[in-house]
């Protein structure tokens, strides 16, 4: 039986070979086995790890998560020390945010963590790689960027934000236009029926899902019959927004370093300190806001200090030029990349509201120097921003004209 089976197999193979076209034989001979593409997650080959995904639970610390996966307390302490008072501080993981643990199995089948990845948002994530030498860094998921055109007309009883939402604009895009680009030019609380706008901007997509706004390329807003254009242009090393005549749309300093805040204590030469319980000068303006609210640099400048002290807590100091310096105290944490020598733009997030140092509740103490002397910014005459320079005038006008043609070609969308 065994012999017969082998013989029949050989005969069938012979007949199949004789009756098959030559090219098929060559095709079979030359065919290659294609290895499957590796699965890459957060920049790592997921096929070489056991990847466990979950969300940060309320009250859960990174130390507890890591210890459950076999990371030693010595290593956990090393991670905590390395990230303390940095943008990667493990104490500020937020409940509800996704994380991924890359593990390997030991000889007993126990899961031993090698890499921890924390998602800050849908695009940005932080990697804590504790294989060999500890490495902590931020990275981004690959996103697709599309150029989007939107336009709308504000109807009676509506607002800019409602009109924008009705035509598909995100809240963040509306905030950029109202609170950043036109914050010194237009009061969006007083828009009128018939006011109209157009915008050309970048939208970011991840796996087909909208995840954020990129650069706003240009904006047009008509308010009560007057035209207001906004064109970003790099004239001094930073992108500012200029009108059609090349005038800068922003003032030299923002009105406030924090959005949605209230002044809880003003600059004063004699104030009763809530912690020290004594009368003393308060050479700053306190803005109370929710913990974690972004703190903005009120003007372009260079970081002089970004550190921690007993009384100031986490703080950042920005030198704007030879005359003006500002300081921002009691941050819960300092923003990513903010360190001495770094250039920052007006409105850039440099930290987050907290109560570190000598503070009773979440706020930012905003301090202001002019010619080396601390002053009250509300009682100080501040300079205007510079217009387009003569050197850049021709190139700006060519750039402006090309964008104006695009804006003019965008049709208005009336909200039904």
Order of alpha helices (4+ residues) and beta strands (2+ residues): alpha-alpha-beta-beta-beta-alpha-alpha-beta-beta-beta-beta-beta-alpha-alpha-beta-beta-beta-beta-beta-beta-beta-beta-beta-beta-beta-beta-beta-beta-beta-beta-alpha
